[in-house]
Amino acid sequence: MKKNVKIACLALSLALCSSFGVNKAFHTAYTGAYLTASAESATAQTGLTVQAKSAYVMDYVSGTPIYEKEATKRLPIASMCKIMTLLLAFEAIDEGAITMDEEVSVSENAAAMGGSQVFLEAGGKYPVRELIKSIVVCSANDSCVALAERISGSDGIFVDKMNARAKELGCENTLFANCTGLPKEPQYSCAIDVAKMLKALLAHEEYFQFGKIWMDKFQHPEGRYTEISNTNRLVRFYDGCDGGKTGFTSQAGFCLAATAKRNNMRVISVVIGEENSKQRFADVSTTFDYAFANYTMQTVVDGSKPIEGEIKAVGGKKSCIIARPERDSALFIKRGEKSEVTLDYQPYTSVKAPIKAGDRVGEIIVYRDGVQVDKVALVSCEDAEKAGFFDCLKNIANAWNFN
């Protein structure tokens, strides 16, 4: 039987709220007051201003908007198009279509790309890992085309995949014409769509191996190398910034999509159409400062702590097992605002042995103001082997209290 435990804690401070409700009850729902985030889109509400033509700032985990300015306006985004190029490359690696160590043979077409480049040699072979590094760090157009041709057979087919993936991500104001962002009509995106694409890219942990690089060397065949440095200067000069993508053409102006993380809170900020490079970094830094000062991520489910109570292990050598949340669950909140958070524990009434540590044995549903915002699996903390014949006899004997 489930019950609701009402806790009168409207006056709890942010610090105290961090621990409520995690392990208070088994087969129960837990309710308490909690600080919550609110979407703020108007400059008048936030007091935040940027010089960009278009901007969008959001929490990475929940996608909650923090600030926006002309965020759906269709504009050229220059090399920020490469965010989608990189996303498709990492997804191809996940699918086994390519590997990080595979060597890609560079075509004449790829080697002839202008603009930002690492001067790939036509006919030369380069590891996928190095090509990705050069795109992330120094926005190499030649590496983009080389990867596109390897993944799809031609850069034209690859662009079709870019547009299809954009639709899957809900990018309603995006159209790609190439994989580099070099001027070509029609081609456009918007600040919200760029944020969505960057969010998808950041889900690939391997990306951060490259996103944090400030300076490095790009190795060519026969020992030649090219010095590369990150076009996103915030990875060196802003505390917590560990990735992003710049862009510039005369049509697009100066653009930047960047991410920063402090403690367990990650923010994405996008600016399009800045007048100069210095301003794009200043505006993104300002939005990061605002986000970290006014918002936080509050843990409501702690994946490291077992829940109270036990779950019956049917037919096991152990009669019961202990469970814990599979992962943490945290809510993006604005300091000073309150709402009600409920944790609904739903362990299975019993689980049939054998059971392995990590097997799913229930779930915790997280509600905020009555709306489900997360669902976390409960997993076994331990193994429970299936009982044998003599184990069953022993259990029967124990049940009859034979001593």
C-alpha positions, 0 to 999 in steps of 0.5 A, spaced: 500 500 500 502 506 497 501 513 502 503 520 501 508 523 506 506 530 506 512 534 509 511 542 511 518 545 509 516 551 505 521 555 509 527 550 507 533 553 504 536 551 498 542 548 502 537 544 506 533 542 500 538 538 497 537 531 501 530 531 502 526 525 500 531 520 497 531 515 502 525 517 506 520 511 505 519 504 501 513 503 497 511 510 498 511 517 495 514 523 498 512 530 497 516 536 499 517 544 498 522 545 493 525 550 489 524 550 481 526 553 475 522 558 471 523 559 463 525 566 462 525 569 455 524 576 455 530 581 457 525 585 461 525 579 466 532 577 466 535 584 466 540 580 461 542 583 454 546 581 448 549 585 442 547 579 438 542 579 432 540 572 435 541 568 442 539 562 446 541 560 453 538 553 456 540 548 461 543 542 458 539 536 462 532 539 462 532 544 456 529 549 460 530 556 456 534 561 461 534 567 455 532 568 448 533 573 443 530 572 436 531 565 437 527 562 432 529 567 426 533 564 420 540 566 419 546 564 416 550 560 422 557 559 418 561 554 421 556 552 427 554 547 421 559 543 423 556 541 429 551 537 425 557 534 421 561 532 428 554 529 431 553 525 424 561 522 425 560 520 432 553 517 431 557 513 425 562 511 430 557 509 435 554 504 429 560 501 427 560 504 421 567 507 422 572 507 428 576 512 431 583 509 428 580 508 421 585 511 416 581 515 411 583 517 404 583 524 402 580 526 395 582 531 391 575 535 392 576 534 400 583 537 399 581 543 395 577 546 400 578 553 402 577 557 408 579 554 415 583 548 414 589 543 416 592 542 409 590 535 408 594 532 402 590 529 396 591 521 397 594 522 404 591 517 409 589 520 416 585 517 422 578 519 423 580 521 430 585 526 427 580 529 422 575 530 428 580 533 432 581 538 427 574 540 426 573 541 433 579 545 434 580 549 428 574 548 424 577 544 418 573 545 412 577 539 408 577 534 414 569 535 414 569 533 407 573 528 408 569 525 413 563 526 409 565 522 403 567 517 408 561 516 411 556 517 406 560 516 399 559 523 397 558 530 401 552 531 397 549 525 400 552 527 407 548 533 407 541 530 406 543 526 412 544 532 416 538 535 414 534 529 416 537 528 422 536 536 424 528 534 423 529 528 428 532 533 433 526 538 432 530 543 428 524 547 425 528 552 422 534 549 419 537 547 412 544 545 410 547 546 403 554 543 405 557 540 411 562 546 412 558 552 413 561 556 407 557 560 404 551 557 399 544 558 398 539 556 401 542 555 408 540 557 415 539 555 422 537 559 428 539 559 435 534 554 438 536 549 433 543 550 434 542 549 441 539 543 440 544 540 435 550 542 440 546 538 446 545 532 442 553 532 440 555 533 447 551 527 449 557 523 446 562 523 452 568 522 447 567 529 444 570 532 450 577 529 449 577 534 443 573 540 445 577 542 451 584 542 447 587 549 447 593 548 442 595 541 439 599 538 433 595 535 427 600 530 424 600 529 416 603 523 413 611 523 412 612 526 419 609 533 417 605 537 422 600 543 422 600 547 429 592 548 431 589 552 436 582 552 438 577 558 435 573 557 441 578 562 446 573 560 452 575 553 453 582 557 456 579 563 459 572 561 462 572 557 468 568 551 466 567 552 458 569 545 455 566 545 448 563 549 443 563 551 436 565 558 433 563 561 426 564 567 421 562 569 414 561 576 412 554 574 411 553 570 418 557 575 422 561 572 428 557 566 431 559 562 437 555 556 440 559 554 447 557 550 453 560 550 460 559 546 466 560 548 474 559 543 479 553 538 476 550 544 472 551 544 464 549 550 460 549 551 453 549 558 450 548 560 442 549 567 439 549 569 432 550 575 428 555 579 432 559 585 430 566 582 432 569 576 435 571 579 442 563 581 442 561 574 441 566 571 447 563 577 451 556 575 450 556 568 451 561 569 458 555 574 460 550 569 459 554 563 463 555 568 468 548 569 469 546 562 468 550 560 474 549 566 478 541 565 478 540 557 477 543 551 480 541 543 479 539 540 485 539 532 486 533 529 488 535 522 487 542 520 489 544 514 485 549 512 490 545 510 496 540 504 497 533 505 498 530 503 505 527 496 505 528 490 501 525 486 495 523 479 495 528 474 491 523 469 489 527 462 489 534 465 491 539 463 496 538 470 499 530 471 501 531 479 499 535 484 496 537 491 497 536 496 491 539 503 489 537 508 484 541 506 477 543 514 477 542 521 480 536 525 478 537 532 479 532 538 477 534 545 474 532 550 479 531 558 479 534 560 486 528 563 490 522 560 487 518 554 490 514 548 487 512 541 490 516 535 488 514 528 489 518 522 489 514 515 487 518 509 489 515 503 485 519 497 487 517 490 484 513 486 489 518 480 488 523 478 483 525 471 481 532 469 482 537 468 479 539 476 480 545 480 478 547 486 481 545 491 476 538 488 474 532 492 474 528 491 480 523 497 480 523 505 479 522 511 482 518 517 478 519 524 479 514 529 479 514 536 480 508 540 481 504 534 479 507 533 472 512 527 471 519 530 470 524 524 470 523 516 471 529 512 474 530 505 474 531 501 481 537 496 480 539 490 485 545 492 489 547 485 489 547 478 486 542 473 488 543 466 486 538 461 485 537 456 490 538 449 489 535 443 492 539 443 499 538 450 500 530 449 499 531 444 505 535 449 509 529 454 508 524 449 510 528 447 516 529 455 518 521 456 517 520 451 522 525 453 527 529 446 527 535 448 531 
